[in-house]
């Protein structure tokens, strides 16, 4: 039985059997003596059905009756395949919806690992096979089974005769767990026979999913018992809490820090002044077909500063919430972030002659409202900004900047388990939406890029992508004059 199942020790032998599970408490009315003995023994480790029945002497019905009684508990039971006392693999349920199909003889059918299956190191050693589509994982205990995975992509007659029964048993368990799929019945034999086909390759519900995207989605949205999920603060004690605001880059003694202080727009001006009076309404920004007409739609340094201030600055630093660790304060900003984690960073990249900034890459400090010149490759920054600008409509020469959004993943992962990366992507959408609306209200053009060059971005900013990586890109440019 899974190690996180708790059996109520105060249960009277004559009353119902109470089990506490990660999803709900399970109450079994009138359990037989064999079922009680099975639950007791399975809490201690793997137990064979004949041994359970031998301990619960006098139980009518035998193995079939006990297996029928265990059916409501199948999402709690770990099934182990062993040769004698040597365990080969275990099928472990990882969801409250887990249902183990019956083992079926494969009769030499061609099999393969599901294209959605992944093999990873198991926490206790060995390997584990998982799939985003199923509610079990398979833990491999024996090196022979691990080596067998390299030959599983075929029929049983690929194995030597002495190993055939074991190989068939392994294949049967993998198929029952859902990580191994069986080919359709062949329509011919010999050299001219067609390649084997598999139902999952034709399933219209799976056509749009790549294995990587389904893995991210499943890991962040579906409950799995062996993976902490949500605001678990699993990194507390393993690493220091990342700061709310990224500290300035280390200063190169041979190169003085280059910081550009940006103008702050007066959002609280008197009646009839400031952006509140000049901007179009939110409805006009969202619904109109053309950009709002403003006096000056050119992307100047002051207007770039106003855009960053209105969309991405730190409004206030906040203490930790009552249920958060003391070292995890948060902040308040114009765009939304899941649980105010704010793991995103904004960079402005400019190329030669087509920007309101000297060419290079700049980090936006949302607390001090300034741009800090990065120590990456200026050529890479100019190339990236120039390549993005090349696809913009309108006449050449209009000031344009490339907005690169990166994520300090440790900031998100310090609080969230399983959902950290998906939360980062939600934050990216919120920031891009906010910057788009503010730019439109200011009479500027903006465009979200569908694909970014993360490697070029890392060269431009000079950062380790494992610590802080590009997750979104935008273009901000001057308004096209009306014809």
C-alpha positions in Angstrom: 0.0 0.0 0.0 1.2 3.6 -0.7 3.1 4.9 2.3 0.9 7.9 2.8 -2.2 5.8 3.6 -3.2 5.8 7.3 -5.5 3.2 8.7 -7.5 4.3 11.8 -5.9 2.3 14.7 -9.1 2.6 16.8 -11.3 0.8 14.3 -13.2 -2.0 16.0 -12.8 -5.4 14.2 -16.5 -5.6 14.1 -17.0 -2.2 12.5 -16.1 -0.4 9.3 -12.5 -0.1 8.1 -11.4 3.6 8.0 -8.5 4.7 5.7 -7.2 8.2 5.4 -5.9 9.0 1.8 -4.5 12.1 0.2 -7.9 12.8 -1.5 -10.6 11.6 0.9 -11.3 9.3 3.8 -12.4 5.9 2.7 -14.9 3.9 4.8 -15.3 0.2 4.0 -18.4 -1.3 5.7 -18.3 -4.9 6.9 -14.8 -5.8 5.6 -13.9 -9.5 5.7 -11.1 -10.9 7.9 -9.0 -11.4 4.7 -9.4 -7.7 3.7 -8.4 -6.5 7.2 -5.4 -8.7 7.1 -4.5 -7.6 3.6 -4.6 -3.9 4.6 -2.6 -4.6 7.7 0.1 -6.5 5.8 0.2 -4.1 2.9 1.0 -1.2 5.3 4.2 -3.1 6.2 5.4 -3.8 2.7 4.7 -6.0 -0.4 2.4 -8.9 0.4 1.5 -11.9 -1.7 -2.2 -12.9 -1.9 -1.6 -16.5 -0.9 0.3 -15.4 2.2 -2.5 -13.0 3.2 -5.1 -15.8 2.8 -3.0 -18.2 4.8 -2.9 -15.7 7.7 -6.7 -15.1 7.5 -7.6 -18.8 7.7 -11.2 -19.6 7.2 -11.9 -16.8 4.8 -14.5 -17.9 2.2 -14.0 -17.2 -1.5 -10.2 -17.3 -1.7 -8.2 -15.0 -3.9 -11.0 -14.0 -6.2 -13.1 -12.8 -3.3 -10.2 -10.8 -1.8 -9.4 -9.2 -5.2 -13.0 -8.2 -5.5 -12.9 -6.6 -2.1 -9.7 -4.8 -3.0 -11.2 -3.2 -6.1 -12.4 -0.1 -4.3 -8.9 0.3 -2.9 -7.1 -0.1 -6.3 -6.0 3.6 -6.3 -4.2 3.0 -3.0 -2.5 -0.3 -3.9 1.0 -0.7 -5.3 1.4 -3.8 -7.5 4.8 -5.4 -7.6 6.1 -7.9 -10.1 8.8 -10.2 -8.6 10.7 -13.4 -9.4 10.7 -15.2 -6.1 11.8 -12.7 -3.5 13.4 -10.4 -6.1 11.2 -7.4 -7.1 11.5 -6.3 -10.7 9.1 -3.4 -10.9 6.2 -1.8 -9.1 3.1 0.0 -10.5 2.3 2.9 -8.2 -1.0 4.8 -8.4 -0.4 8.6 -8.4 -4.0 9.8 -8.6 -7.3 9.2 -6.9 -8.7 8.2 -10.3 -6.1 5.5 -10.9 -7.6 2.2 -12.1 -5.5 -0.8 -13.0 -6.6 -2.7 -16.0 -6.4 -6.5 -16.0 -3.2 -8.1 -17.2 -3.7 -9.5 -20.7 -1.5 -11.9 -22.7 0.2 -10.0 -25.6 0.8 -13.1 -27.7 3.9 -11.7 -29.5 2.2 -8.3 -30.3 4.5 -5.4 -31.1 4.7 -2.8 -28.3 6.5 0.5 -27.7 6.7 3.1 -25.0 4.0 5.7 -25.3 5.3 8.8 -27.1 4.2 10.7 -24.0 6.2 8.5 -21.6 9.3 9.8 -19.8 12.0 7.9 -17.9 13.5 9.6 -14.9 15.5 8.8 -11.8 13.2 7.6 -9.0 13.6 9.2 -5.6 14.6 5.9 -3.9 17.0 4.9 -6.7 16.5 3.1 -10.0 14.3 4.5 -12.7 10.7 5.4 -13.0 8.5 5.4 -16.2 5.7 8.0 -16.3 3.2 9.3 -18.8 1.1 12.5 -18.7 -1.9 10.4 -19.9 -2.1 7.9 -17.1 -2.6 7.8 -13.4 0.2 5.3 -12.5 4.0 5.4 -12.6 6.2 2.3 -12.9 9.3 2.1 -10.7 12.0 -0.2 -12.0 13.9 -2.0 -9.3 16.1 -4.5 -11.1 18.9 -3.6 -13.6 17.7 -6.4 -15.9 14.4 -4.7 -16.3 16.1 -1.4 -17.0 18.1 -3.0 -19.7 15.0 -4.6 -21.1 13.5 -1.2 -21.9 16.0 -0.9 -24.7 14.5 -4.0 -26.3 10.8 -3.5 -25.4 10.1 -1.8 -28.8 9.2 -5.1 -30.6 7.6 -8.5 -30.2 8.2 -11.0 -27.5 10.1 -13.3 -29.8 12.9 -10.7 -29.8 13.9 -12.1 -26.4 15.9 -15.3 -25.6 13.8 -18.3 -24.6 14.9 -18.3 -21.0 14.0 -14.7 -20.6 10.7 -14.9 -22.5 8.3 -15.4 -19.5 9.8 -12.5 -17.6 9.8 -10.3 -20.6 6.2 -11.0 -21.3 5.3 -10.4 -17.6 7.1 -7.0 -17.7 5.4 -6.0 -20.9 2.0 -7.0 -19.5 2.5 -4.8 -16.4 3.7 -1.8 -18.5 0.7 -2.1 -20.8 -1.7 -2.4 -17.8 -0.1 0.7 -16.3 -0.6 2.6 -19.6 3.1 3.5 -20.3 3.5 0.9 -22.9 1.2 0.8 -25.9 0.3 -2.1 -28.2 0.3 -1.9 -32.0 -2.7 -2.6 -34.0 -3.2 -6.1 -35.3 -0.8 -6.6 -38.3 -2.4 -6.9 -41.7 0.5 -8.8 -43.3 3.7 -10.5 -42.7 7.1 -10.7 -44.3 9.4 -8.0 -45.8 6.6 -6.2 -47.5 4.4 -5.9 -44.3 3.4 -2.4 -43.3 5.0 -0.6 -40.4 3.1 -1.2 -37.1 0.5 1.5 -36.2 -0.6 2.7 -32.8 -4.0 4.1 -31.7 -2.5 7.0 -29.8 -0.9 8.4 -33.0 -4.4 8.6 -34.6 -6.3 9.9 -31.5 -7.7 13.3 -32.5 -7.7 14.4 -28.8 -3.9 14.0 -28.8 -3.0 15.4 -32.2 -2.4 18.9 -31.0 -0.3 17.9 -28.0 3.4 17.6 -28.1 4.9 15.4 -25.4 6.7 18.3 -23.8 3.7 20.6 -23.7 1.4 17.9 -22.3 4.0 17.1 -19.7 4.1 20.8 -18.5 0.3 21.0 -18.6 -0.3 17.7 -16.8 2.3 18.5 -14.1 0.9 21.9 -13.3 -2.8 21.1 -13.5 -3.4 17.5 -12.5 -3.1 16.4 -8.9 -0.3 13.8 -8.4 0.3 12.5 -4.9 4.1 12.2 -5.0 4.7 15.7 -6.3 4.1 18.7 -4.0 1.9 21.2 -5.8 1.0 24.9 -5.1 2.4 27.2 -2.5 4.4 24.5 -0.6 7.6 26.6 0.0 9.5 23.4 -0.6 12.8 25.2 -1.1 12.9 26.7 2.4 16.1 25.6 4.1 17.6 24.5 0.7 18.3 27.9 -0.6 18.0 31.6 0.6 14.8 33.3 -0.4 15.3 35.3 -3.7 14.9 39.0 -3.2 11.7 40.8 -4.4 13.7 43.1 -6.7 16.8 41.9 -8.6 19.9 43.6 -7.2 22.0 45.7 -9.6 24.6 43.8 -11.6 28.1 43.6 -10.1 30.1 46.5 -11.2 33.1 45.9 -13.5 36.1 47.8 -12.0 37.3 48.5 -15.5 34.0 49.8 -16.7 31.8 52.2 -14.6 28.2 51.3 -14.2 26.0 52.9 -16.8 22.6 53.7 -15.4 20.0 55.9 -17.1 17.5 57.6 -14.8 14.1 57.7 -16.3 11.5 60.5 -16.0 8.6 59.7 -13.8 5.2 60.7 -15.2 3.0 62.7 -12.9 0.1 60.3 -12.5 -1.4 62.4 -9.7 -1.5 65.8 -11.4 -4.2 68.3 -10.8 -7.7 68.2 -12.5 -7.5 68.1 -16.2 -3.8 67.2 -16.3 -1.6 64.1 -16.6 -2.3 60.8 -18.2 -5.7 60.5 -16.4 -7.0 63.4 -18.5 -5.0 62.8 -21.7 -5.5 59.1 -22.1 -8.5 57.6 -24.0 -11.0 55.5 -22.0 -10.3 51.8 -21.4 -13.2 51.0 -23.7 -11.6 53.1 -26.5 -8.2 51.4 -26.0 -9.8 48.0 -26.1 -12.3 48.4 -28.9 -11.2 51.1 -31.4 -9.7 49.9 -34.7 -7.0 52.6 -34.9 -4.5 53.7 -32.3 -5.7 56.7 -30.3 -4.6 60.0 -31.8 -2.2 61.9 -29.6 -0.1 65.0 -30.3 3.2 63.2 -30.3 3.4 59.5 -31.0 7.2 59.2 -31.2 9.0 56.8 -29.0 11.3 59.1 -27.0 13.3 58.2 -24.0 10.8 60.0 -21.7 7.9 58.2 -23.3 9.7 54.9 -22.9 10.2 55.7 -19.3 6.6 56.6 -18.9 5.5 53.3 -20.4 7.8 51.3 -18.1 6.7 53.3 -15.1 3.0 52.9 -15.8 3.2 49.1 -16.7 6.0 47.5 -14.7 7.3 49.7 -11.7 7.2 48.6 -8.1 4.4 50.7 -6.5 5.2 49.4 -3.0 7.2 46.8 -1.1 5.0 44.6 1.0 5.8 42.4 4.1 5.3 38.6 3.9 1.8 37.4 4.2 0.8 35.8 7.5 1.2 32.3 6.1 4.5 32.9 4.2 8.0 32.5 5.6 9.6 35.7 7.1 12.2 35.9 4.3 9.7 36.1 1.4 8.3 39.6 1.2 6.4 40.7 -1.9 5.5 43.8 -3.8 2.7 45.6 -5.6 3.0 46.4 -9.3 0.6 47.5 -12.1 0.3 44.1 -13.6 -1.0 40.9 -12.0 1.3 38.2 -10.7 0.2 34.8 -9.2 0.3 35.3 -5.4 2.3 38.5 -5.9 5.5 36.4 -6.6 6.7 38.8 -9.4 9.5 36.7 -10.8 9.7 38.6 -14.1 12.5 41.0 -15.2 12.2 43.5 -18.1 15.0 44.3 -20.5 15.2 46.9 -23.3 17.4 46.1 -26.3 18.3 48.8 -28.8 20.2 48.7 -32.1 22.2 51.3 -33.9 20.3 54.4 -35.1 16.8 53.1 -34.7 16.2 53.7 -31.1 15.9 56.3 -28.4 18.8 54.6 -26.6 22.4 53.9 -27.4 22.7 50.3 -28.8 23.0 47.6 -26.2 20.9 45.8 -23.6 19.5 47.5 -20.5 17.8 46.1 -17.4 14.8 48.0 -16.1 15.1 48.5 -12.3 11.4 48.7 -11.3 12.1 50.1 -7.8 14.5 52.9 -8.7 12.9 53.4 -12.2 16.1 53.4 -14.2 17.8 51.4 -16.9 21.1 49.7 -16.2 23.4 48.8 -19.0 24.2 45.1 -19.1 27.6 43.6 -19.7 26.6 41.2 -22.5 27.5 41.3 -26.2 26.3 44.7 -27.7 26.4 43.1 -31.1 23.9 40.4 -30.1 21.6 43.0 -28.6 21.7 45.1 -31.7 21.1 42.0 -34.0 18.2 40.8 -31.9 16.5 44.2 -31.8 17.2 44.8 -35.5 15.8 41.4 -36.5 12.6 42.0 -34.6 12.3 45.5 -36.0 12.6 44.2 -39.6 9.2 42.7 -39.4 7.5 45.9 -38.2 5.1 47.8 -40.6 5.7 51.5 -41.4 8.6 53.6 -42.7 12.2 52.9 -41.8 13.8 55.1 -39.2 11.0 55.1 -36.7 12.3 54.6 -33.1 11.9 51.1 -32.0 13.0 49.0 -29.0 12.9 45.3 -28.2 11.4 44.4 -24.8 12.7 41.1 -23.5 11.0 39.5 -20.5 12.9 37.0 -18.5 12.1 35.1 -15.3 14.1 34.5 -12.2 12.9 31.0 -11.9 14.2 30.6 -8.3 11.9 33.4 -7.2 8.8 31.5 -8.4 10.1 28.0 -7.5 10.9 29.1 -3.9 7.2 29.3 -3.2 5.5 27.1 -5.8 6.0 23.4 -6.5 4.8 21.9 -9.7 3.2 25.1 -10.9 6.1 27.5 -10.8 6.8 27.6 -14.6 3.1 27.7 -15.6 2.6 30.6 -13.2 5.6 32.4 -14.8 3.9 32.1 -18.2 0.6 33.5 -16.8 2.6 36.4 -15.4 4.2 37.0 -18.8 0.7 37.3 -20.4 -0.4 39.7 -17.7 2.7 41.9 -18.2 2.4 41.9 -22.0 -1.3 42.7 -21.8 -0.6 45.6 -19.5 2.2 47.0 -21.6 0.1 46.7 -24.7 -2.8 48.6 -23.2 -0.6 51.3 -21.8 1.3 51.7 -25.1 -1.9 51.9 -27.0 -3.2 54.6 -24.6 0.0 56.5 -25.2 -0.3 56.3 -29.0 2.6 53.9 -29.3 2.7 50.7 -31.3 3.3 47.3 -29.7 3.5 43.8 -30.9 4.0 40.5 -29.0 6.4 38.2 -30.7 5.2 34.6 -31.1 8.7 33.1 -31.0 11.8 34.4 -29.3 15.6 33.6 -29.6 16.5 32.7 -26.0 20.1 32.0 -26.9 20.6 35.4 -28.5 18.9 37.1 -25.6 21.3 35.4 -23.1 24.3 36.5 -25.1 22.9 40.1 -25.3 22.3 40.4 -21.5 25.3 38.2 -20.4 23.4 36.0 -17.9 23.2 32.3 -17.1 20.0 31.1 -18.6 19.7 28.4 -15.9 19.3 31.2 -13.4 17.3 33.7 -15.4 15.9 32.9 -18.8 14.0 34.6 -21.6 10.2 33.8 -21.5 8.6 36.5 -23.6 9.4 39.2 -26.2 7.7 42.4 -27.5 8.3 45.3 -29.8 7.5 48.9 -28.9 7.7 51.5 -31.6 6.5 55.0 -32.6 3.0 55.5 -34.0 2.6 55.3 -37.7 1.5 58.8 -38.9 -2.0 58.6 -40.4 -2.1 58.8 -44.2 
